[in-house]
Amino acid sequence: MLLADAHQATTDYQLDWLTAGTEEAFFTRSLIQSALPTSQIVTVNGTTLLTDTATRSADELTLDGDRLRVRQAGPARL
């Protein structure tokens, strides 16, 4: 979805902390919205996109086995 040459980082996290219907996940999403008020979070087919409409930057979060692959594009790191 993002540019092929976008920066990639792999961590040991899973998307449950962001996409689950739990109180903790709701708090995390609210915290992201507070830090980036012009951001939008969308999950489609197992891929979560965090976009900031003000800076035109985006992060693509995808599960890769037991790891979270993060690809970033745009002028700012989210």
Order of alpha helices (4+ residues) and beta strands (2+ residues): beta-alpha-alpha-beta-beta-beta-beta
